[in-house]
Amino acid sequence: MKQREAQHLPEFCWVTHSLHVTYDIPSALEVLSVNQRHEYEKRYRAVEQTLTAGIDVSSTVNIQHLESLNDLVLQISGVVVREGIPDRLLDEADEVVVVDVTPETLEERLIEGKIYAPEKIDQALQNFFQRRNLIALRELALREVADNIEENNGTTVAEKRHCNIHERVMVCLSTYSNSIRLLRRGARTASYMNAKLYALFVDNPEQFLTKAESLHVETCEKLCREFGGEFLRVEGHDPLSKITEIAQRERITQIVVGETHRSRWELFIKGSIVQRLMRSLPDIDLHIIATQQPLT
């Protein structure tokens, strides 16, 4: 494998099998970017196809490009990271190595022109490469690798099966835009618990979805499958009864929901869906995720 200088933020290096053959990837960014010359929409899909062909692969990825961390990275940096890879690529790797340097070293490399062209240095230092961002992202990278080591070394196959039987996470989705955030949070929760992930969308047959809403649901389904979860789309006039029915049928132990969008008057007349869920499913833990996410 060719040796390259670490040019960006704390990175993972995922390695599948022993490195008999290396799929030579120009850079970590190109693994994430749209590849116009390839039949696959994303370069990581070409990596997956290479593995299927029996060729070993090594590559790198910056911590901010893990899909389930997208909202957290936005909260940390105020920057929307538009290119990402599914967390399952990291989970399926045979070896994960963190490339760790201090924020001070990264700043020095940036000032020396080893990361960006000279005209972009000041802008980078004032935005994504602020010291507080680098410290937080470094902590994220180290925490992610620590979780990966704990899963691989501290849990037997039998224990993992036991966890998967007893911990099942279900994310309740809607046509609201915050559903993507709920799904990412649910995926992180399922990953920490070694649990199976479900995403539920209750489709009211009397309410027709707009084109934008339909595309939103399709995006949620695609993202759920990338997280290795099972997407459930069911018809029903009463979302609460369907959530209760599916939760009992699938033996769900954790439910992720967003905060209510109802007005105070609606809450007074109809009550809170969260409170009704707690009464209907007293043995299931509810995770209520705030709709608004402050930028820091």
C-alpha positions as CSV (number, residue, x, y, z in Angstrom):
1,M,0.0,0.0,0.0
2,K,1.4,3.4,-0.9
3,Q,2.3,5.6,2.0
4,R,0.6,9.0,2.0
5,E,0.8,11.8,4.5
6,A,-2.4,12.3,6.7
7,Q,-3.7,15.5,5.3
8,H,-7.0,16.1,7.1
9,L,-8.7,15.4,10.3
10,P,-8.4,12.3,12.5
11,E,-9.0,9.4,10.1
12,F,-10.0,5.8,10.2
13,C,-8.2,3.3,8.1
14,W,-10.5,0.3,7.4
15,V,-8.8,-2.9,6.3
16,T,-10.6,-6.0,5.0
17,H,-8.7,-9.2,5.3
18,S,-5.0,-9.2,4.9
19,L,-3.5,-6.8,2.4
20,H,-2.5,-9.3,-0.3
21,V,-4.0,-7.0,-3.0
22,T,-4.7,-3.3,-2.4
23,Y,-7.4,-1.4,-4.3
24,D,-5.4,1.7,-5.0
25,I,-7.7,4.7,-4.1
26,P,-6.4,8.2,-5.0
27,S,-7.6,9.8,-1.8
28,A,-10.1,9.5,1.0
29,L,-12.2,12.2,-0.5
30,E,-12.7,10.3,-3.8
31,V,-14.0,7.3,-1.9
32,L,-16.9,9.5,-0.8
33,S,-17.4,11.6,-3.9
34,V,-19.7,11.0,-6.8
35,N,-17.7,9.1,-9.4
36,Q,-18.8,10.3,-12.9
37,R,-16.6,7.8,-14.7
38,H,-17.8,4.7,-12.8
39,E,-21.1,2.8,-13.0
40,Y,-21.6,3.3,-9.3
41,E,-23.0,6.5,-7.9
42,K,-20.6,6.5,-5.0
43,R,-17.0,5.3,-5.0
44,Y,-17.6,3.3,-1.8
45,R,-19.9,1.1,-3.8
46,A,-17.1,0.3,-6.2
47,V,-15.1,-0.7,-3.1
48,E,-17.9,-3.1,-2.0
49,Q,-18.0,-4.6,-5.5
50,T,-14.2,-5.1,-5.3
51,L,-14.6,-7.0,-2.0
52,T,-17.3,-9.1,-3.5
53,A,-14.8,-10.1,-6.3
54,G,-12.5,-11.4,-3.6
55,I,-10.0,-8.5,-3.7
56,D,-8.8,-7.1,-0.4
57,V,-9.2,-3.4,0.2
58,S,-7.7,-0.7,2.4
59,S,-8.8,2.9,2.5
60,T,-9.1,5.9,4.8
61,V,-12.0,8.1,5.8
62,N,-12.4,11.2,7.9
63,I,-14.5,10.9,11.0
64,Q,-17.0,13.6,9.8
65,H,-18.0,11.5,6.9
66,L,-19.6,8.7,8.9
67,E,-23.3,8.9,8.0
68,S,-24.7,8.5,11.5
69,L,-22.5,11.4,12.8
70,N,-23.8,13.9,10.3
71,D,-26.0,15.8,12.7
72,L,-23.5,15.8,15.5
73,V,-20.8,17.1,13.1
74,L,-23.2,19.9,12.1
75,Q,-23.8,20.8,15.7
76,I,-20.0,20.9,16.4
77,S,-18.9,22.8,13.3
78,G,-21.9,24.5,11.8
79,V,-20.9,22.8,8.5
80,V,-23.2,20.5,6.6
81,V,-21.1,17.5,5.4
82,R,-22.8,16.3,2.2
83,E,-20.7,13.3,1.4
84,G,-20.8,10.3,3.7
85,I,-20.4,6.6,3.9
86,P,-22.6,4.0,5.7
87,D,-21.5,3.0,9.2
88,R,-21.7,-0.6,8.1
89,L,-18.4,-0.2,6.2
90,L,-16.7,0.5,9.5
91,D,-18.6,-2.3,11.3
92,E,-17.7,-4.9,8.6
93,A,-14.0,-4.0,8.6
94,D,-11.5,-6.7,9.9
95,E,-9.2,-4.0,11.2
96,V,-9.7,-0.3,12.1
97,V,-6.7,2.0,12.7
98,V,-7.0,5.5,13.9
99,V,-4.6,8.1,12.4
100,D,-4.4,10.6,15.2
101,V,-2.6,13.9,15.3
102,T,-3.1,16.9,17.7
103,P,-5.1,19.9,16.6
104,E,-1.9,22.0,16.9
105,T,-0.2,19.7,14.3
106,L,-3.1,19.9,12.0
107,E,-3.1,23.7,12.2
108,E,0.7,23.7,11.5
109,R,0.2,21.5,8.4
110,L,-2.6,23.8,7.2
111,I,-0.5,27.0,7.6
112,E,2.4,25.3,5.8
113,G,0.2,24.6,2.8
114,K,0.1,20.8,3.1
115,I,-3.7,20.6,3.1
116,Y,-5.1,23.4,1.0
117,A,-3.9,26.0,-1.5
118,P,-2.5,29.2,0.0
119,E,-5.6,31.3,-0.9
120,K,-7.9,28.9,1.0
121,I,-5.9,28.7,4.3
122,D,-7.4,31.7,6.1
123,Q,-10.9,30.6,5.2
124,A,-10.3,27.1,6.5
125,L,-8.8,28.3,9.8
126,Q,-11.9,30.6,10.3
127,N,-14.4,27.8,9.5
128,F,-14.0,24.1,9.7
129,F,-10.5,24.1,11.0
130,Q,-11.2,26.1,14.1
131,R,-9.3,24.7,17.1
132,R,-12.5,23.8,19.0
133,N,-13.8,21.9,16.0
134,L,-10.6,19.9,15.7
135,I,-10.6,19.0,19.4
136,A,-14.2,17.8,19.2
137,L,-13.7,15.8,16.0
138,R,-10.6,14.2,17.4
139,E,-12.6,13.1,20.4
140,L,-15.3,11.7,18.2
141,A,-12.7,9.6,16.2
142,L,-11.1,8.2,19.4
143,R,-14.5,7.4,20.9
144,E,-15.6,5.6,17.7
145,V,-12.5,3.4,17.6
146,A,-12.8,2.7,21.3
147,D,-16.4,1.5,20.7
148,N,-15.3,-0.6,17.8
149,I,-12.5,-2.3,19.9
150,E,-15.0,-2.9,22.7
151,E,-17.4,-4.6,20.3
152,N,-14.8,-6.8,18.7
153,N,-12.8,-7.8,21.8
154,G,-15.2,-7.6,24.7
155,T,-18.2,-9.4,23.3
156,T,-18.5,-13.0,22.2
157,V,-20.7,-14.1,19.3
158,A,-23.2,-15.7,21.8
159,E,-23.4,-12.4,23.7
160,K,-24.0,-10.4,20.6
161,R,-26.8,-12.7,19.6
162,H,-28.3,-12.3,23.1
163,C,-28.1,-8.5,22.8
164,N,-29.8,-8.6,19.4
165,I,-32.6,-10.7,20.7
166,H,-33.3,-8.5,23.8
167,E,-32.5,-5.0,22.4
168,R,-34.4,-3.8,19.4
169,V,-34.5,-0.1,18.4
170,M,-37.4,1.4,16.4
171,V,-37.4,4.9,14.9
172,C,-40.8,6.4,14.3
173,L,-40.7,8.5,11.1
174,S,-43.0,11.0,9.5
175,T,-42.9,13.4,6.6
176,Y,-41.2,16.1,8.7
177,S,-37.6,16.8,7.7
178,N,-36.3,15.9,11.2
179,S,-36.9,12.2,10.4
180,I,-33.4,11.9,8.9
181,R,-32.0,13.1,12.2
182,L,-34.1,10.7,14.2
183,L,-33.0,7.9,12.0
184,R,-29.3,8.7,12.5
185,R,-29.8,9.0,16.2
186,G,-31.6,5.6,16.3
187,A,-28.8,4.0,14.3
188,R,-26.2,5.3,16.8
189,T,-28.3,3.9,19.6
190,A,-28.7,0.5,17.9
191,S,-24.9,0.4,17.2
192,Y,-24.1,1.1,20.9
193,M,-26.4,-1.6,22.0
194,N,-25.6,-4.1,19.3
195,A,-29.3,-4.1,18.6
196,K,-31.4,-4.5,15.5
197,L,-32.7,-1.3,13.9
198,Y,-36.2,-0.8,12.6
199,A,-37.7,2.3,11.0
200,L,-41.4,2.7,10.9
201,F,-43.5,4.9,8.7
202,V,-47.3,4.9,9.1
203,D,-49.0,5.8,5.8
204,N,-52.5,7.1,6.2
205,P,-54.4,5.9,3.1
206,E,-56.7,8.9,3.2
207,Q,-53.8,11.4,3.0
208,F,-51.9,11.6,-0.3
209,L,-48.2,12.4,-0.1
210,T,-46.8,15.1,-2.2
211,K,-43.9,14.4,-4.5
212,A,-41.5,16.0,-2.0
213,E,-42.9,13.9,0.8
214,S,-42.7,10.7,-1.2
215,L,-39.0,11.4,-2.0
216,H,-38.4,12.1,1.7
217,V,-39.8,8.7,2.7
218,E,-37.8,7.0,0.0
219,T,-34.7,8.7,1.3
220,C,-35.4,7.5,4.8
221,E,-35.9,4.0,3.5
222,K,-32.6,4.1,1.7
223,L,-30.8,5.5,4.7
224,C,-32.3,2.9,7.0
225,R,-31.1,0.1,4.7
226,E,-27.6,1.6,4.6
227,F,-27.6,1.5,8.4
228,G,-28.4,-2.2,8.1
229,G,-31.9,-1.7,9.5
230,E,-35.4,-2.9,8.4
231,F,-37.7,-0.4,7.0
232,L,-41.4,-0.9,7.8
233,R,-44.1,1.0,5.9
234,V,-47.6,0.2,7.0
235,E,-51.0,1.7,6.4
236,G,-53.2,3.0,9.2
237,H,-55.5,5.8,10.2
238,D,-54.1,5.9,13.8
239,P,-50.3,6.2,14.0
240,L,-50.3,5.5,17.7
241,S,-52.1,2.1,17.4
242,K,-49.8,1.1,14.6
243,I,-46.7,2.0,16.5
244,T,-48.0,0.0,19.5
245,E,-48.9,-3.0,17.3
246,I,-45.5,-3.1,15.5
247,A,-43.6,-2.5,18.7
248,Q,-45.3,-5.5,20.3
249,R,-45.1,-7.7,17.3
250,E,-41.3,-7.0,16.8
251,R,-40.5,-7.1,20.5
252,I,-39.1,-3.6,20.4
253,T,-37.3,-2.4,23.5
254,Q,-36.3,1.2,22.5
255,I,-38.4,3.7,20.6
256,V,-37.0,6.9,19.1
257,V,-39.5,9.7,18.4
258,G,-39.3,13.4,17.7
259,E,-40.8,16.0,19.9
260,T,-44.4,16.9,19.1
261,H,-45.4,19.4,16.4
262,R,-48.8,19.9,18.0
263,S,-50.0,23.2,19.2
264,R,-50.8,23.7,22.9
265,W,-54.5,23.6,22.0
266,E,-54.1,20.3,20.2
267,L,-52.2,19.0,23.2
268,F,-54.9,20.0,25.5
269,I,-57.7,18.4,23.3
270,K,-55.9,15.3,22.0
271,G,-53.0,14.9,24.5
272,S,-49.4,14.2,23.8
273,I,-48.5,11.2,21.5
274,V,-45.5,10.6,23.7
275,Q,-47.6,10.4,26.9
276,R,-50.0,8.0,25.1
277,L,-47.1,5.9,23.9
278,M,-45.8,5.7,27.5
279,R,-49.2,4.5,28.7
280,S,-49.6,2.0,25.8
281,L,-46.0,0.7,26.0
282,P,-44.9,1.0,29.7
283,D,-42.1,-1.5,29.3
284,I,-40.4,0.2,26.3
285,D,-37.9,3.0,26.7
286,L,-38.7,6.2,24.8
287,H,-36.0,8.5,23.4
288,I,-37.5,11.9,22.6
289,I,-35.3,13.9,20.2
290,A,-35.6,17.7,20.0
291,T,-36.7,19.1,16.6
292,Q,-34.4,22.1,16.6
293,Q,-30.6,21.6,16.9
294,P,-28.6,24.6,18.0
295,L,-25.4,25.4,16.1
296,T,-22.3,26.0,18.2
